[in-house]
Amino acid sequence: ASADPFGTSTAFAPSNEASPWSGDSLAKPRGPLPNGYVAHVDPVTGREYYHHTATGRTTWDRPTESPNANRSEPQQPPAVAPARPSARSPSAPRLPTLEPLAQPTVHESEQLRASVESASYWSPKPKSSQGVVSLSTLLNGKLHGECMARISSRTLLMKDWKSCFWVFDEPSVLIVFRERAHYLDFCANPYLNSEEKEYLAKKKFDITFSSSCSTITQKRYRGGLRLTRGRASDSSELNLYHFTVGEQRDYGPATVAKFASTSLPALETLRGAIASRIANARKPARQDYLATNQ
């Protein structure tokens, strides 16, 4: 007999359950086990217990019936599917009778092909040239050209030349752009608002009787700064022709812009256009002055 860790022996421990070797169990006949039960012997107590393999049920009492004996079998679906409702039944939808389509003739096929090819979504027509404005059309009859300029306060203070494109959009209005493409967008782009157009037009001059224009002079520049006459020239130096545009204001004369170019004829064209418009603007004021003083 093995000793219990608490000092008691388990070989002769009393049990409240009836032993299978008692007189009551011997008096009862021992029939075969129901289906699914397997008898096992407990190694500690030596008693038999019964285990049902399908349900996992374990008991000390000898079973007399299978645990699935009282359960009803699941209802199997019928072997034959239920009949579909008759076509004559009022609940059944009536489907239209489909007739076989007739094959088109050769003449009908050619007409269909011609109608599809003539549609706009199949063969789009080339875009008309109407509404598309070219740069040459916009500049037709307008005096324009390219040069370098100082038109902002920063460029005038830092003496920094910037390339530009100028055009007389109106008889007495000179507009300066960074490049030709900006002038095209300024005139012909319908998606630009007023603020975006003002950004493209870097400077807008109204030639009036108070405007002034200096004569053209020549200076040597390198890196945007004037060089002294005694220094030797090198490849980075530029001989620029330039003139100044001013305006008479309440506090006195002010410099509005400076224009320069390496080509004297190109700069003379711009300077002559500005000077002639200043002279035309001063004619009415001079006539009024002479009329009042006579």
Secondary structure, DSSP 8 states (H G I E B T S, - for coil): --B-TTS-BSTT---SS--TTSHHHHHS------TTEEEEE-TTT--EEEEETTT--EESS--SS-TTSSS-------SS------TTSTTS-------------HHHHHHHHHHHHHSTTTS-----STT---HHHHTTT--EEEEEEE-SHHHHHHT--EEEEEEEEETTEEEEESSHHHHHHHHH-TT--HHHHHHHEEEEEE--TTEEE---EEEEEETTEE--TTS---TT-EEEEEEEEEEEETTEEEEEEEEEES-HHHHHHHHHHHHHHHHHHHHHHHHHHHHHH-
